[in-house]
Amino acid sequence: MDDVYIGIDLGTSGCRLCAINPQQQILALYERPFPRPLNQNGRIEQDSHIWWQGVKQLLQQLVEEIPGRSIKAISINGTSGTLLACDNKGQPLAPALMYNDSSSTAEAGQLSHIAPADSPVQSPNSGLAKIMQLHRRFPDAAHFLHQADWIAAQLTGRFDITDENNALKSGYDAIHRCWPQWMDQLPVPAHALPRVIPAGQLMGKISPQAAKSFCLPDSINIIAGTTDSLAAFIATGASQPGDGVTSLGSTLVLKMISQRPIYNAGMGIYSHRLGEHWLAGGASNSGGAVLKKYFNDKQISLLSEQLDTEQLTGLAYYPLLRKGERFPENNPHKQPELTPRPEDDRLFFQGILEGISRIEKAGYEKLQQLGAPYPKKIITCGGGSQNTNWLKIRQTILGTEVVQAEHADACYGSALLALKGSF
């Protein structure tokens, strides 16, 4: 059998494993569900052993179907900002604080007076705010680890390494590639922070103990992973400056590869390192959820077939579910603009799609104003990307090539990291 490269995606509702060959073809794809995290008054927690149990089941299923000796590398992604505190043996001291946990409000308030204005750490959801809370609760903690770090550590036996992408919201300076000096003002011991390496770099070999437990060779490389959203971006194949990725789900999310980092805290724009380039993006409150407010799935399917891709409606809509926009304009008072409503549902439906498309264009133009190139090509994913007539309308409005992503699963993106990190 060909060499095999494994990507593991740790999501909110479960974990997924993808195995690929050197030609980037999928050989196997498995998933296991997780129970819902516990939510108590804004504190959202999950037992990290649930993650490991799911990953073990996936690996055990894999080696039943693919010879273990074929596996060359494994890479793992996790939800951005999910944190846990561990003792010096890597044992968790409490359940992990999940990416959407909002209980670190006091810590976020402290960070607003210390962190630079363009840093993404000033939210209660940030990794650094959670690290500060965990240090307050467990002052003797030896390690603060992200979700992907801790699972990788189960395979390497090393609890002191993270990747640049997961570390960004924990305060890491991706430009100078270090933990910044302003963090010295925080009550967090530097020795408890992990060493940071680029995504796709070798973390280490699988430990003899882990290799034995899964009947795997001890030659397997464990490759530094990334966050779930970046792994999904990598899965699309976007890799060069000028490549953009639009995700059309309930909301509209844009990501763009740039040759320079871009930051705008007001719009929630910050930059991740991605190889030799940078990945920046923003998220609008517009998107498919607006369509679902006015049309059911059957109507959406029928009206999509009736779209006039040659003639735009001229309706100047700004589709929002409710007041407030964050990108491409930061305006909490922005009102939905969906009038006048034509009697013809097809015109109204197409007008909403055109409005979302214009927001997409304005988003890429905003990124261009901040220093990114305007996209030469846009790869699109999410539910809305399946609407081929809308794709034609978007291509007209955006003035650039728009293509559907062949892959968009985060586990596939992590498998690509495992492959590329092995050469």
C-alpha positions as CSV (number, residue, x, y, z in Angstrom):
1,M,0.0,0.0,0.0
2,D,1.0,3.6,-0.5
3,D,2.3,5.7,2.4
4,V,-0.6,7.0,4.5
5,Y,-0.9,10.4,6.1
6,I,-3.5,11.1,8.8
7,G,-5.4,14.2,9.7
8,I,-7.5,14.4,12.9
9,D,-10.1,17.2,13.4
10,L,-11.4,17.9,16.9
11,G,-14.7,19.7,16.6
12,T,-17.4,20.8,19.0
13,S,-19.8,17.8,18.3
14,G,-17.2,15.1,17.6
15,C,-13.9,14.2,16.0
16,R,-13.0,13.1,12.4
17,L,-10.1,11.2,10.9
18,C,-9.0,11.4,7.3
19,A,-6.3,9.2,5.7
20,I,-4.8,10.2,2.4
21,N,-2.0,8.9,0.1
22,P,0.8,10.9,-1.4
23,Q,-1.4,11.9,-4.3
24,Q,-3.8,13.5,-1.8
25,Q,-6.5,11.0,-2.4
26,I,-8.8,10.1,0.5
27,L,-8.3,6.5,1.6
28,A,-10.5,6.5,4.7
29,L,-12.8,8.9,6.5
30,Y,-14.2,8.2,10.0
31,E,-16.0,10.2,12.7
32,R,-17.0,9.8,16.3
33,P,-19.5,12.0,18.2
34,F,-18.9,13.9,21.4
35,P,-21.5,14.6,24.1
36,R,-22.4,18.3,24.3
37,P,-20.1,20.4,26.5
38,L,-21.5,21.4,29.9
39,N,-22.8,25.0,30.0
40,Q,-23.3,26.6,33.4
41,N,-23.9,30.4,33.4
42,G,-21.5,31.1,30.6
43,R,-18.8,28.6,31.7
44,I,-18.6,26.0,28.9
45,E,-16.5,23.0,29.8
46,Q,-15.7,19.5,28.4
47,D,-13.7,16.7,29.9
48,S,-10.6,16.3,27.6
49,H,-10.6,12.6,28.1
50,I,-13.7,12.5,25.9
51,W,-11.5,13.8,23.1
52,W,-8.9,11.2,23.6
53,Q,-11.4,8.4,23.8
54,G,-12.8,9.5,20.4
55,V,-9.4,9.8,18.8
56,K,-8.4,6.3,20.1
57,Q,-11.5,4.8,18.6
58,L,-10.7,6.4,15.3
59,L,-7.1,5.2,15.3
60,Q,-8.2,1.7,16.3
61,Q,-10.7,1.6,13.4
62,L,-8.0,2.8,11.0
63,V,-5.4,0.2,11.9
64,E,-8.1,-2.5,11.4
65,E,-8.4,-1.5,7.8
66,I,-5.0,0.0,6.8
67,P,-1.7,-1.6,7.6
68,G,-0.1,0.4,10.5
69,R,3.3,0.2,8.9
70,S,2.0,2.3,6.0
71,I,1.2,5.3,8.3
72,K,4.0,7.9,8.1
73,A,2.6,11.0,9.8
74,I,-0.3,12.4,11.9
75,S,-1.4,16.0,12.3
76,I,-4.2,17.3,14.5
77,N,-6.3,20.4,14.6
78,G,-8.6,21.7,17.3
79,T,-11.1,24.4,18.1
80,S,-9.4,27.8,18.5
81,G,-9.2,29.1,22.1
82,T,-10.1,25.8,23.9
83,L,-7.7,25.6,26.9
84,L,-6.8,23.3,29.7
85,A,-4.4,23.4,32.7
86,C,-2.3,20.3,33.4
87,D,0.2,19.1,36.0
88,N,3.8,18.3,35.2
89,K,2.8,14.9,33.9
90,G,0.2,16.3,31.5
91,Q,-2.8,15.3,33.6
92,P,-5.7,17.8,33.3
93,L,-6.5,19.7,36.6
94,A,-10.0,20.4,35.5
95,P,-12.3,20.1,32.4
96,A,-11.2,22.2,29.5
97,L,-12.6,25.7,28.9
98,M,-14.1,25.5,25.5
99,Y,-13.6,28.0,22.6
100,N,-16.9,29.7,23.2
101,D,-16.6,29.9,27.0
102,S,-17.3,33.5,28.2
103,S,-16.4,33.2,31.9
104,S,-13.1,35.0,31.7
105,T,-14.6,38.5,31.6
106,A,-12.5,39.9,34.4
107,E,-9.3,38.7,32.7
108,A,-10.4,40.2,29.4
109,G,-10.8,43.5,31.2
110,Q,-7.3,43.3,32.5
111,L,-6.0,42.5,29.1
112,S,-7.7,45.6,27.6
113,H,-5.3,47.7,29.6
114,I,-2.1,45.7,28.8
115,A,-2.4,44.1,25.4
116,P,-1.9,46.0,22.2
117,A,-5.0,47.4,20.6
118,D,-4.7,45.1,17.5
119,S,-4.2,41.9,19.6
120,P,-7.0,39.3,19.3
121,V,-6.7,38.5,23.1
122,Q,-9.0,41.1,24.5
123,S,-12.2,38.9,24.3
124,P,-13.3,36.6,27.2
125,N,-13.2,33.9,24.5
126,S,-9.5,34.3,23.9
127,G,-7.0,31.7,24.9
128,L,-5.0,34.2,26.9
129,A,-8.0,35.3,29.0
130,K,-8.7,31.6,29.8
131,I,-5.0,30.9,30.6
132,M,-5.2,33.8,33.1
133,Q,-8.4,32.4,34.7
134,L,-6.9,28.9,34.9
135,H,-3.7,30.2,36.5
136,R,-5.8,32.0,39.1
137,R,-7.7,28.7,39.8
138,F,-4.6,26.5,39.6
139,P,-1.5,28.5,40.4
140,D,0.7,25.4,40.4
141,A,-0.3,24.3,36.9
142,A,2.8,23.2,35.0
143,H,1.3,23.5,31.5
144,F,-1.4,25.4,29.7
145,L,-2.4,23.6,26.5
146,H,-4.7,24.1,23.6
147,Q,-7.0,21.2,22.5
148,A,-4.8,20.1,19.6
149,D,-1.7,20.3,21.8
150,W,-3.0,18.0,24.4
151,I,-4.1,15.3,22.0
152,A,-0.8,15.5,20.1
153,A,0.9,15.1,23.5
154,Q,-1.0,11.8,24.1
155,L,0.9,10.6,21.0
156,T,4.3,12.2,21.6
157,G,4.5,12.3,25.4
158,R,5.5,15.9,25.1
159,F,3.3,18.5,26.8
160,D,5.3,21.6,26.1
161,I,4.7,22.3,22.4
162,T,2.1,24.2,20.4
163,D,1.7,25.6,16.9
164,E,1.7,29.3,15.8
165,N,-2.0,29.3,14.8
166,N,-3.4,28.0,18.1
167,A,-1.0,30.2,20.0
168,L,-2.2,33.5,18.3
169,K,-5.2,34.0,20.6
170,S,-3.1,33.1,23.6
171,G,-0.9,36.2,23.0
172,Y,1.8,34.8,20.7
173,D,3.4,37.4,18.5
174,A,3.3,35.8,15.0
175,I,5.2,38.6,13.4
176,H,8.3,38.4,15.7
177,R,7.7,34.7,16.4
178,C,7.9,34.9,20.2
179,W,5.8,35.4,23.4
180,P,5.8,39.2,23.6
181,Q,7.3,41.2,26.4
182,W,4.0,42.8,27.4
183,M,2.9,39.4,28.7
184,D,5.6,39.7,31.4
185,Q,3.0,42.1,33.1
186,L,0.5,39.2,33.5
187,P,0.3,36.8,36.4
188,V,1.1,33.8,34.2
189,P,4.5,32.0,34.6
190,A,6.5,31.9,31.3
191,H,7.6,28.3,32.0
192,A,4.0,27.1,31.8
193,L,3.5,28.4,28.3
194,P,4.4,26.0,25.5
195,R,7.2,26.3,23.0
196,V,5.7,27.5,19.7
197,I,6.6,26.0,16.3
198,P,5.1,26.6,12.8
199,A,2.1,24.6,11.7
200,G,3.4,21.7,9.6
201,Q,6.7,21.4,11.4
202,L,7.8,18.1,13.1
203,M,6.7,18.0,16.8
204,G,8.4,14.6,17.4
205,K,8.0,10.9,16.8
206,I,5.1,8.9,18.2
207,S,6.1,7.7,21.7
208,P,6.9,4.0,22.2
209,Q,4.0,3.7,24.6
210,A,1.5,5.1,22.1
211,A,2.9,3.1,19.2
212,K,2.6,-0.1,21.2
213,S,-1.0,0.6,22.3
214,F,-2.2,1.1,18.7
215,C,0.2,-1.5,17.1
216,L,1.9,1.2,15.1
217,P,5.5,1.6,14.1
218,D,7.5,4.0,16.3
219,S,8.8,5.8,13.2
220,I,5.5,7.8,12.7
221,N,6.0,11.6,12.7
222,I,3.6,13.8,14.7
223,I,3.3,17.1,12.7
224,A,2.3,20.4,14.3
225,G,-1.3,21.1,13.5
226,T,-3.4,24.2,13.5
227,T,-6.9,25.5,14.3
228,D,-10.0,23.9,12.9
229,S,-10.8,26.9,10.7
230,L,-7.3,27.1,9.2
231,A,-7.3,23.3,8.6
232,A,-10.6,23.8,6.6
233,F,-8.9,26.6,4.7
234,I,-5.9,24.4,3.8
235,A,-8.3,21.7,2.7
236,T,-9.6,23.9,-0.1
237,G,-6.2,23.9,-1.8
238,A,-5.8,27.7,-1.5
239,S,-2.1,28.4,-1.0
240,Q,-0.9,31.5,-2.9
241,P,-1.3,35.2,-2.4
242,G,-4.4,36.2,-4.3
243,D,-6.3,33.0,-3.3
244,G,-9.4,33.8,-1.4
245,V,-11.9,31.4,0.3
246,T,-15.5,32.3,0.9
247,S,-17.6,30.1,3.3
248,L,-21.3,30.6,2.7
249,G,-23.1,29.2,5.7
250,S,-25.4,30.9,8.1
251,T,-23.0,33.7,8.0
252,L,-20.5,35.0,5.4
253,V,-16.8,34.3,6.2
254,L,-13.9,35.5,4.0
255,K,-10.3,34.5,4.2
256,M,-7.5,35.7,2.0
257,I,-3.8,34.8,1.6
258,S,-1.6,37.9,1.8
259,Q,2.1,38.6,1.6
260,R,1.9,40.8,4.7
261,P,0.0,40.6,8.0
262,I,-3.2,42.5,8.3
263,Y,-4.9,43.7,11.5
264,N,-8.0,45.6,12.4
265,A,-9.3,44.9,15.9
266,G,-12.6,46.8,15.3
267,M,-13.5,44.4,12.5
268,G,-12.1,41.3,14.2
269,I,-9.4,41.0,11.5
270,Y,-6.1,39.5,12.5
271,S,-3.5,37.4,10.6
272,H,-2.2,33.9,11.0
273,R,1.1,32.7,9.6
274,L,0.5,30.1,6.8
275,G,3.8,28.9,5.5
276,E,5.7,31.8,4.1
277,H,2.5,33.9,3.7
278,W,-0.3,35.3,5.9
279,L,-3.9,34.4,6.2
280,A,-6.4,37.2,7.1
281,G,-10.1,37.4,7.0
282,G,-13.4,38.7,8.4
283,A,-16.9,37.6,9.0
284,S,-20.1,39.4,8.1
285,N,-23.4,38.9,10.0
286,S,-25.1,38.5,6.6
287,G,-25.4,35.0,5.0
288,G,-27.7,32.1,4.5
289,A,-29.6,32.6,7.8
290,V,-31.3,35.6,6.2
291,L,-32.6,33.4,3.4
292,K,-33.9,30.9,5.9
293,K,-35.9,33.7,7.6
294,Y,-38.0,34.2,4.4
295,F,-37.8,30.9,2.5
296,N,-37.9,27.2,3.4
297,D,-35.5,24.7,1.9
298,K,-38.0,23.6,-0.8
299,Q,-38.6,27.2,-1.9
300,I,-34.8,28.0,-1.9
301,S,-34.2,25.0,-4.2
302,L,-37.0,25.9,-6.6
303,L,-36.2,29.7,-6.7
304,S,-32.5,28.9,-7.2
305,E,-33.4,27.1,-10.5
306,Q,-35.3,30.3,-11.6
307,L,-32.5,32.8,-11.0
308,D,-31.7,35.0,-14.0
309,T,-27.9,34.9,-14.1
310,E,-27.7,37.3,-17.1
311,Q,-29.7,40.2,-15.6
312,L,-29.2,41.6,-12.1
313,T,-32.3,42.9,-10.2
314,G,-30.9,46.3,-9.3
315,L,-32.3,45.9,-5.7
316,A,-29.8,47.5,-3.3
317,Y,-30.3,45.2,-0.3
318,Y,-28.0,44.7,2.7
319,P,-29.3,41.4,4.1
320,L,-29.1,41.0,7.9
321,L,-31.2,39.1,10.4
322,R,-31.1,41.9,12.9
323,K,-29.4,45.2,13.7
324,G,-25.6,45.2,13.7
325,E,-22.7,44.5,11.4
326,R,-19.0,43.7,12.1
327,F,-17.4,43.3,8.6
328,P,-16.8,44.8,6.1
329,E,-18.0,47.7,8.2
330,N,-18.0,47.7,12.0
331,N,-21.4,49.2,12.8
332,P,-23.4,47.9,15.7
333,H,-26.3,50.1,14.5
334,K,-26.4,48.9,10.9
335,Q,-30.0,48.1,10.0
336,P,-31.1,45.3,7.6
337,E,-32.0,46.8,4.2
338,L,-34.5,44.6,2.5
339,T,-37.0,47.0,0.9
340,P,-38.8,47.4,-1.3
341,R,-39.9,43.8,-1.6
342,P,-41.2,42.9,-5.0
343,E,-44.3,40.9,-5.4
344,D,-42.3,38.3,-7.3
345,D,-40.6,36.0,-4.8
346,R,-37.9,35.2,-7.4
347,L,-36.9,38.8,-7.6
348,F,-36.8,39.2,-3.8
349,F,-34.8,36.0,-3.5
350,Q,-32.3,37.0,-6.1
351,G,-32.1,40.5,-4.6
352,I,-31.0,38.9,-1.3
353,L,-28.4,36.8,-3.0
354,E,-27.0,39.8,-4.9
355,G,-26.9,41.7,-1.6
356,I,-24.8,39.0,0.1
357,S,-22.6,38.9,-3.0
358,R,-22.0,42.7,-2.8
359,I,-21.1,42.3,0.9
360,E,-18.6,39.6,-0.2
361,K,-17.1,42.0,-2.7
362,A,-16.9,44.8,-0.2
363,G,-15.2,42.4,2.3
364,Y,-12.4,41.6,-0.2
365,E,-12.1,45.3,-1.1
366,K,-11.7,46.1,2.6
367,L,-9.0,43.5,3.0
368,Q,-7.4,45.0,-0.1
369,Q,-7.5,48.5,1.5
370,L,-5.7,47.0,4.5
371,G,-2.9,45.5,2.4
372,A,-4.0,42.2,0.9
373,P,-4.4,41.6,-2.8
374,Y,-7.8,41.5,-4.4
375,P,-8.5,37.8,-5.1
376,K,-7.4,36.4,-8.4
377,K,-9.5,33.3,-7.6
378,I,-12.1,32.6,-4.9
379,I,-12.7,29.1,-3.7
380,T,-16.1,28.7,-2.1
381,C,-17.5,26.2,0.4
382,G,-20.4,25.9,2.7
383,G,-24.1,25.2,1.9
384,G,-24.4,28.3,-0.4
385,S,-21.5,27.2,-2.6
386,Q,-23.7,24.4,-4.0
387,N,-26.0,26.9,-5.7
388,T,-24.5,27.0,-9.2
389,N,-26.7,29.9,-10.4
390,W,-25.7,32.0,-7.5
391,L,-22.1,31.2,-8.2
392,K,-22.5,32.7,-11.7
393,I,-24.1,35.9,-10.1
394,R,-21.3,36.1,-7.6
395,Q,-18.7,35.8,-10.4
396,T,-20.3,38.7,-12.2
397,I,-20.5,40.9,-9.1
398,L,-17.0,40.0,-7.8
399,G,-15.3,40.3,-11.2
400,T,-13.1,37.3,-10.5
401,E,-13.1,33.5,-10.9
402,V,-15.2,31.7,-8.4
403,V,-14.9,27.9,-8.1
404,Q,-16.4,25.3,-5.7
405,A,-14.0,23.7,-3.3
406,E,-13.4,20.0,-3.9
407,H,-12.5,19.6,-0.2
408,A,-13.3,21.7,2.8
409,D,-13.1,19.2,5.7
410,A,-10.7,20.3,8.4
411,C,-9.5,16.7,8.9
412,Y,-8.5,16.6,5.2
413,G,-6.6,19.9,5.7
414,S,-4.8,18.3,8.6
415,A,-3.9,15.3,6.5
416,L,-2.4,17.6,4.0
417,L,-0.3,19.2,6.8
418,A,0.9,15.7,7.8
419,L,1.8,15.0,4.2
420,K,3.6,18.3,3.5
421,G,5.3,18.3,6.9
422,S,6.9,14.9,6.1
423,F,9.1,16.3,3.3
